[in-house]
């Protein structure tokens, strides 16, 4: 399913899709996408960006082999167009780790789908980036999906804006790939897995880390397809042909 051009319709149309997509991701994780001891919840209030989906660990597995359902980075390194790690011990230089607790378990990962409002002003973008950085400082892994083009406030996309708070280094989105999906492993030296995207591309299979060195693949493409298939026909027509609204009222 090719990514649609959500910048052509108003924010309310994307908000409807955004909400439905969030639930599909949550359901896919809870329907077998997460290993035993982990579960996902939608839109929980916590420190950091308002998350679309949080992953919690209900109980800790002590030692042993890799638990069923998780993949070890050492055995199968995640794939992405750009992979970069912060130099040195980032946590030691910046902050102590904090265990973030939810009443049902320990929060280990957050999925955030960027909304137009997150980049609508310098203040909004700075707030989003600062909260994303804080999650990583707290040892919470992060997956960010931004289906809106880079703006004057984030000229090289949301990943560059976030990563500059961790380690400034050259990064440019390809001119024909103005959208971004990025996964962040919150280890002693955080690692970013970045996929530049364009309208018409399929969503990548990026890792959602559950602990350093262990991840599951986030079902972005599958859940996007399912959400789109359940959209009202009127919304699908409008997203694919925004001019149709004007034509219908003439």
Sine and cosine of phi, psi and omega as CSV:
sin_phi,cos_phi,sin_psi,cos_psi,sin_omega,cos_omega
0.00,0.00,0.90,-0.43,0.00,-1.00
-0.93,0.38,0.58,-0.81,0.10,-1.00
-0.89,0.46,0.69,-0.72,0.01,-1.00
-1.00,0.02,0.29,-0.96,0.01,-1.00
-1.00,0.01,1.00,0.03,-0.05,-1.00
-0.96,0.26,-0.22,0.98,0.02,-1.00
-0.96,0.29,-0.19,0.98,-0.05,-1.00
-1.00,0.05,-0.17,0.99,-0.01,-1.00
-0.85,-0.52,0.26,-0.97,-0.05,-1.00
-0.95,0.30,0.29,-0.96,-0.11,-0.99
-0.87,0.49,-0.50,0.87,-0.01,-1.00
-0.91,0.42,-0.56,0.83,0.03,-1.00
-0.92,0.40,-0.72,0.70,0.03,-1.00
-0.91,0.41,-0.59,0.81,0.00,-1.00
-0.85,0.53,-0.66,0.75,0.02,-1.00
-0.89,0.46,-0.72,0.70,0.02,-1.00
-0.91,0.42,-0.68,0.74,-0.01,-1.00
-0.82,0.57,-0.74,0.67,-0.01,-1.00
-0.89,0.46,-0.70,0.71,-0.02,-1.00
-0.92,0.38,-0.63,0.78,0.01,-1.00
-0.90,0.43,-0.65,0.76,0.04,-1.00
-0.82,0.58,-0.72,0.69,-0.02,-1.00
-0.92,0.40,-0.61,0.79,0.03,-1.00
-0.89,0.45,-0.66,0.76,0.03,-1.00
-0.90,0.44,-0.72,0.69,0.02,-1.00
-0.85,0.52,-0.72,0.69,-0.02,-1.00
-0.92,0.40,-0.60,0.80,0.01,-1.00
-0.92,0.40,-0.67,0.75,0.06,-1.00
-0.88,0.48,-0.72,0.69,-0.07,-1.00
-0.97,0.22,-0.23,0.97,0.01,-1.00
-1.00,-0.03,0.28,0.96,0.02,-1.00
0.79,-0.61,-0.06,1.00,-0.02,-1.00
-0.98,0.19,-0.21,0.98,0.03,-1.00
-0.88,-0.47,0.52,-0.85,0.01,-1.00
-0.97,0.26,0.19,-0.98,0.02,-1.00
-0.81,0.58,0.72,-0.70,0.02,-1.00
0.99,-0.13,-0.12,0.99,0.02,-1.00
-0.86,-0.51,0.51,-0.86,0.11,-0.99
-0.46,-0.89,0.27,-0.96,-0.07,-1.00
-0.87,-0.49,0.55,-0.84,0.08,-1.00
-0.72,-0.69,0.47,-0.88,-0.04,-1.00
-0.99,-0.17,0.64,-0.76,0.19,-0.98
0.74,0.67,0.86,0.51,0.08,-1.00
-1.00,-0.05,0.61,-0.80,0.02,-1.00
-0.99,0.17,0.81,-0.59,-0.03,-1.00
-0.35,-0.94,0.11,-0.99,0.08,-1.00
-0.92,0.39,0.62,-0.78,0.00,-1.00
0.96,-0.29,-0.15,-0.99,0.03,-1.00
-0.86,0.51,0.53,-0.85,0.08,-1.00
-0.89,0.45,0.93,-0.36,-0.13,-0.99
-0.98,0.19,0.53,-0.85,0.13,-0.99
-0.98,0.17,-0.70,0.72,0.03,-1.00
-0.66,-0.75,0.74,-0.67,0.14,-0.99
-0.92,-0.38,0.57,-0.82,0.08,-1.00
-0.94,-0.33,0.77,-0.64,-0.03,-1.00
-0.88,-0.47,0.50,-0.87,0.09,-1.00
-0.96,-0.28,0.88,-0.47,-0.06,-1.00
-0.99,0.17,-0.59,0.81,0.04,-1.00
-0.54,-0.84,0.38,-0.92,-0.09,-1.00
-0.99,-0.14,0.72,-0.70,0.08,-1.00
-1.00,-0.06,0.81,-0.58,-0.05,-1.00
-1.00,-0.02,0.89,-0.46,0.13,-0.99
0.84,0.54,-0.36,-0.93,0.06,-1.00
1.00,0.09,-0.11,-0.99,-0.01,-1.00
-0.97,0.24,0.11,-0.99,0.04,-1.00
-0.86,0.51,0.84,-0.54,-0.02,-1.00
-0.88,0.48,0.52,-0.85,0.03,-1.00
-0.86,0.52,0.71,-0.70,0.06,-1.00
0.99,-0.17,-0.23,0.97,0.05,-1.00
-0.92,-0.39,0.46,-0.89,0.01,-1.00
-0.89,-0.45,0.69,-0.72,0.03,-1.00
-1.00,0.06,0.73,-0.68,0.03,-1.00
-0.84,0.54,-0.63,0.78,-0.02,-1.00
-0.89,0.46,-0.50,0.86,-0.03,-1.00
-1.00,0.01,-0.59,0.81,-0.03,-1.00
-0.59,-0.81,1.00,0.09,-0.02,-1.00
-0.84,0.54,0.74,-0.67,0.03,-1.00
-0.87,0.50,0.53,-0.85,-0.02,-1.00
-0.98,-0.22,0.66,-0.75,0.08,-1.00
-0.32,-0.95,0.35,-0.94,0.00,-1.00
-0.92,0.40,-0.59,0.81,0.01,-1.00
-0.76,-0.65,0.78,-0.62,0.05,-1.00
-0.77,-0.64,0.80,-0.60,0.00,-1.00
-0.58,-0.81,0.54,-0.84,0.03,-1.00
-0.83,-0.56,0.54,-0.84,0.07,-1.00
-0.94,0.34,0.61,-0.79,-0.02,-1.00
-0.98,0.20,0.68,-0.74,0.08,-1.00
0.96,0.27,-0.18,-0.98,-0.05,-1.00
-1.00,0.01,1.00,0.00,-0.07,-1.00
-0.88,0.47,-0.68,0.74,0.00,-1.00
-0.89,0.46,-0.70,0.72,-0.04,-1.00
-0.90,0.44,-0.57,0.82,-0.01,-1.00
-0.97,0.26,-0.45,0.89,-0.22,-0.98
-0.89,-0.46,-0.69,0.72,-0.11,-0.99
-0.26,-0.97,0.38,-0.93,0.13,-0.99
-0.98,0.19,0.45,-0.90,0.06,-1.00
-0.96,0.29,0.56,-0.83,0.04,-1.00
-0.79,-0.61,0.75,-0.66,0.08,-1.00
-0.99,0.11,0.88,-0.48,-0.01,-1.00
-1.00,-0.05,0.87,-0.50,-0.09,-1.00
-0.94,-0.33,0.67,-0.74,0.18,-0.98
-0.96,-0.29,0.40,-0.92,-0.04,-1.00
-0.87,0.50,-0.31,0.95,0.00,-1.00
-0.97,-0.25,-0.04,1.00,-0.01,-1.00
0.30,-0.95,-0.14,-0.99,0.01,-1.00
-1.00,-0.09,0.79,-0.61,0.01,-1.00
-0.97,0.25,0.83,-0.56,-0.04,-1.00
-0.92,-0.40,-0.38,0.92,-0.06,-1.00
-0.43,-0.90,0.44,-0.90,-0.01,-1.00
-0.71,-0.71,0.68,-0.73,0.14,-0.99
-0.94,-0.34,0.78,-0.63,0.02,-1.00
-0.79,-0.61,0.82,-0.58,0.13,-0.99
-0.98,-0.18,0.89,-0.46,-0.09,-1.00
-0.92,0.39,0.71,-0.71,0.08,-1.00
-0.97,-0.24,0.35,-0.94,0.05,-1.00
-0.82,0.58,-0.58,0.82,-0.02,-1.00
-0.90,0.45,-0.42,0.91,0.02,-1.00
-0.92,0.39,-0.33,0.94,-0.03,-1.00
-0.83,-0.56,0.32,0.95,-0.11,-0.99
-0.97,0.24,-0.29,0.96,0.01,-1.00
-0.43,-0.90,0.23,-0.97,0.04,-1.00
-0.88,0.47,-0.66,0.75,0.00,-1.00
-0.89,0.46,-0.70,0.72,-0.02,-1.00
-0.88,0.47,-0.68,0.73,-0.01,-1.00
-0.93,0.38,-0.70,0.72,0.02,-1.00
-0.86,0.50,-0.65,0.76,0.00,-1.00
-0.90,0.44,-0.71,0.70,0.01,-1.00
-0.87,0.49,-0.75,0.66,-0.05,-1.00
-0.90,0.44,-0.68,0.73,-0.01,-1.00
-0.89,0.46,-0.62,0.78,-0.01,-1.00
-0.96,0.28,-0.56,0.83,0.08,-1.00
-0.91,0.42,-0.68,0.73,0.05,-1.00
-0.87,0.49,-0.66,0.75,-0.02,-1.00
-0.89,0.46,-0.62,0.79,0.07,-1.00
-0.85,0.52,-0.73,0.68,-0.02,-1.00
-0.91,0.42,-0.62,0.79,0.05,-1.00
-0.89,0.45,-0.52,0.85,-0.01,-1.00
-0.99,0.13,0.01,1.00,0.02,-1.00
0.99,0.12,0.31,0.95,0.01,-1.00
-0.99,-0.14,0.83,-0.55,0.01,-1.00
-0.94,0.35,0.43,-0.90,-0.18,-0.98
-0.66,-0.75,0.62,-0.79,0.13,-0.99
-0.74,-0.67,0.85,-0.52,-0.06,-1.00
-0.87,-0.49,0.76,-0.64,0.04,-1.00
-0.86,-0.51,0.86,-0.51,-0.02,-1.00
-0.84,-0.54,0.97,-0.25,-0.03,-1.00
-1.00,-0.09,0.34,0.94,0.04,-1.00
-0.88,-0.47,0.62,-0.79,-0.08,-1.00
-0.87,0.50,0.44,-0.90,0.13,-0.99
-0.83,0.55,0.60,-0.80,-0.05,-1.00
-0.91,-0.42,0.09,-1.00,0.08,-1.00
-0.85,0.52,-0.38,0.93,0.00,-1.00
-1.00,0.10,-0.38,0.92,0.10,-0.99
-0.68,-0.74,0.94,0.34,-0.15,-0.99
-0.87,0.50,-0.39,0.92,0.06,-1.00
-0.93,-0.37,0.37,0.93,0.11,-0.99
1.00,-0.02,0.14,-0.99,-0.11,-0.99
-0.93,0.37,-0.53,0.85,0.01,-1.00
-0.89,0.46,-0.74,0.67,-0.01,-1.00
-0.85,0.53,-0.65,0.76,-0.01,-1.00
-0.90,0.44,-0.66,0.75,0.02,-1.00
-0.95,0.30,-0.73,0.68,-0.12,-0.99
-0.92,0.40,-0.49,0.87,0.02,-1.00
-0.88,0.47,-0.39,0.92,0.05,-1.00
-0.98,0.20,-0.24,0.97,-0.02,-1.00
-0.97,-0.25,-0.75,0.66,-0.01,-1.00
-0.34,-0.94,0.89,-0.46,0.01,-1.00
-0.98,0.22,0.81,-0.58,0.03,-1.00
-0.41,-0.91,0.39,-0.92,-0.04,-1.00
-0.88,0.48,0.69,-0.72,0.11,-0.99
-0.35,-0.93,0.78,-0.62,0.05,-1.00
-0.73,-0.69,0.74,-0.68,0.12,-0.99
-0.94,0.35,0.64,-0.77,0.13,-0.99
-0.85,0.53,0.62,-0.78,-0.04,-1.00
-0.81,0.58,-0.50,0.87,-0.04,-1.00
-0.99,-0.11,0.17,0.98,-0.01,-1.00
-0.73,-0.69,0.97,0.23,-0.12,-0.99
-1.00,0.04,-0.02,1.00,0.00,-1.00
-0.97,-0.24,0.23,-0.97,-0.12,-0.99
-0.57,-0.82,0.65,-0.76,0.27,-0.96
-0.79,-0.61,0.72,-0.69,-0.06,-1.00
-0.59,-0.81,0.70,-0.71,0.06,-1.00
-0.93,-0.37,0.65,-0.76,-0.03,-1.00
-0.81,-0.58,0.82,-0.58,0.10,-1.00
-1.00,-0.10,0.89,-0.45,-0.07,-1.00
-1.00,0.07,0.97,0.26,0.02,-1.00
-0.97,-0.23,-0.07,-1.00,0.05,-1.00
-0.81,0.58,-0.63,0.78,0.14,-0.99
-0.88,-0.47,0.99,-0.11,-0.08,-1.00
-0.81,0.59,0.57,-0.82,0.03,-1.00
-0.85,-0.53,0.67,-0.74,0.02,-1.00
-0.92,-0.39,0.69,-0.72,0.08,-1.00
-0.89,-0.46,0.93,-0.37,-0.21,-0.98
-0.87,-0.49,0.74,-0.67,0.10,-1.00
-0.85,-0.53,0.95,-0.30,0.18,-0.98
-0.92,0.39,0.62,-0.79,-0.09,-1.00
-0.72,-0.69,0.23,-0.97,0.07,-1.00
-0.64,-0.77,0.37,-0.93,0.15,-0.99
-0.83,0.56,0.74,-0.67,-0.04,-1.00
0.98,-0.20,-0.29,0.96,0.05,-1.00
-0.98,0.19,0.34,-0.94,0.23,-0.97
-1.00,0.05,0.44,-0.90,0.03,-1.00
-0.96,0.28,0.59,-0.81,-0.08,-1.00
-0.99,0.15,0.29,-0.96,0.10,-0.99
-1.00,-0.07,1.00,0.08,-0.01,-1.00
-1.00,-0.06,0.41,-0.91,-0.02,-1.00
-0.98,0.20,0.60,-0.80,0.26,-0.97
-0.93,-0.36,0.93,-0.36,-0.05,-1.00
-0.97,0.23,0.65,-0.76,0.05,-1.00
-0.96,-0.26,-0.42,0.91,0.10,-0.99
-0.30,-0.95,0.30,-0.96,0.01,-1.00
-0.82,0.58,0.80,-0.60,0.04,-1.00
1.00,0.09,-0.03,1.00,-0.01,-1.00
-0.75,-0.66,0.72,-0.69,-0.05,-1.00
-0.51,-0.86,0.26,-0.97,0.25,-0.97
-0.85,-0.52,0.37,-0.93,0.06,-1.00
-0.99,0.10,0.77,-0.64,-0.01,-1.00
-0.97,0.25,0.75,-0.66,-0.08,-1.00
-0.99,0.14,0.84,0.54,-0.10,-1.00
-0.91,0.40,-0.77,0.64,-0.06,-1.00
-0.91,0.41,-0.72,0.69,-0.02,-1.00
-0.87,0.49,-0.70,0.71,-0.03,-1.00
-0.95,0.30,-0.54,0.84,0.08,-1.00
-0.89,0.46,-0.71,0.70,0.01,-1.00
-0.86,0.50,-0.72,0.70,-0.03,-1.00
-0.90,0.44,-0.68,0.73,0.01,-1.00
-0.89,0.45,-0.69,0.73,0.00,-1.00
-0.89,0.45,-0.64,0.77,-0.03,-1.00
-0.91,0.41,-0.39,0.92,-0.02,-1.00
-0.99,-0.12,-0.05,1.00,0.02,-1.00
-0.92,0.40,0.60,-0.80,0.12,-0.99
-0.84,0.55,0.58,-0.81,-0.04,-1.00
-0.83,0.55,-0.60,0.80,-0.02,-1.00
-0.88,0.47,-0.62,0.78,0.01,-1.00
-0.95,0.32,-0.66,0.75,0.01,-1.00
-0.89,0.46,-0.65,0.76,0.03,-1.00
-0.89,0.45,-0.64,0.77,-0.04,-1.00
-0.93,0.36,-0.66,0.75,0.00,-1.00
-0.91,0.41,-0.65,0.76,-0.04,-1.00
-0.98,0.20,-0.42,0.91,0.00,-1.00
-0.55,-0.83,0.99,0.16,-0.04,-1.00
-0.84,0.54,-0.47,0.88,-0.01,-1.00
-0.93,0.36,-0.26,0.97,-0.04,-1.00
-0.90,0.44,-0.49,0.87,0.02,-1.00
-0.91,0.42,-0.68,0.73,0.01,-1.00
-0.93,0.37,-0.60,0.80,0.00,-1.00
-0.90,0.43,-0.59,0.80,-0.09,-1.00
-0.96,0.29,-0.38,0.92,-0.04,-1.00
-0.99,-0.13,-0.05,1.00,0.02,-1.00
-0.99,0.17,0.00,0.00,0.00,0.00
